[in-house]
């Protein structure tokens, strides 16, 4: 009978692996179960279970500041035009 499972090899630094093993032990699962949970959640939702972005934090902070300034300007403009906030 053919096996329905397969092996995957990943590289991870020793400290991160140790810390994750400790976490998994604390919640009562092993690395294999945790990885399978991650894969199944990703396939079920068709997205990673955490945000992924290629925007570096400096650009994002700058963008957020620019958006906040623009919004504040629009609020002032609308009040000046007699609109209620």
C-alpha positions as CSV (number, residue, x, y, z in Angstrom):
1,X,0.0,0.0,0.0
2,X,1.4,3.4,-1.0
3,X,1.9,6.0,1.8
4,X,-0.2,9.1,1.6
5,X,2.4,11.3,3.3
6,X,5.7,12.7,2.1
7,X,8.7,14.3,3.8
8,X,9.6,18.0,3.6
9,X,13.1,19.2,4.6
10,X,13.4,22.8,5.7
11,X,16.3,24.8,7.1
12,X,15.9,26.9,10.2
13,X,18.4,28.2,12.8
14,X,18.8,26.0,15.9
15,X,17.6,28.6,18.4
16,X,14.4,29.3,16.4
17,X,13.7,25.6,16.1
18,X,14.3,25.0,19.8
19,X,12.0,27.9,20.7
20,X,9.3,26.7,18.4
21,X,9.6,23.1,19.7
22,X,9.1,24.6,23.2
23,X,6.1,26.5,22.1
24,X,4.6,23.4,20.4
25,X,5.3,21.3,23.6
26,X,3.5,23.9,25.6
27,X,0.4,23.7,23.5
28,X,0.5,20.0,23.2
29,X,1.5,19.5,19.5
30,X,4.7,18.6,17.7
31,X,6.5,20.3,14.8
32,X,4.8,18.1,12.2
33,X,1.4,18.8,13.5
34,X,2.1,22.6,13.7
35,X,3.4,22.6,10.1
36,X,0.4,20.6,8.9
37,X,-1.9,23.1,10.6
38,X,-0.1,26.0,8.9
39,X,-0.4,24.3,5.4
40,X,-4.0,23.3,5.8
41,X,-5.0,26.8,7.1
42,X,-3.2,28.4,4.2
43,X,-4.9,26.2,1.6
44,X,-8.4,26.6,3.3
45,X,-8.2,30.4,3.4
46,X,-6.1,30.7,0.2
47,X,-3.8,33.2,2.1
48,X,-1.0,33.1,4.6
49,X,-2.3,33.3,8.2
50,X,-0.2,36.5,8.7
51,X,0.4,39.6,6.7
52,X,3.1,39.5,4.1
53,X,4.5,42.6,2.5
54,X,7.5,43.8,0.5
55,X,7.1,47.3,1.8
56,X,9.9,48.1,4.2
57,X,8.9,49.6,7.5
58,X,10.4,53.1,6.8
59,X,8.4,53.4,3.6
60,X,5.3,52.2,5.3
61,X,5.7,54.7,8.2
62,X,6.3,57.5,5.7
63,X,3.2,56.4,3.7
64,X,1.1,56.3,6.9
65,X,2.3,59.8,7.9
66,X,1.5,61.2,4.4
67,X,-2.0,59.6,4.6
68,X,-2.6,61.1,8.0
69,X,-1.5,64.5,6.9
70,X,-3.7,64.3,3.8
71,X,-6.7,63.2,5.8
72,X,-6.2,66.1,8.3
73,X,-6.0,68.5,5.4
74,X,-9.2,67.1,3.9
75,X,-10.9,67.5,7.3
76,X,-9.8,71.1,7.6
77,X,-10.9,71.8,4.1
78,X,-14.4,70.3,4.6
79,X,-14.8,72.3,7.8
80,X,-13.8,75.5,5.9
81,X,-16.5,74.6,3.3
82,X,-19.2,74.4,6.0
83,X,-19.3,70.6,6.3
84,X,-19.8,69.0,9.6
85,X,-17.2,66.6,10.9
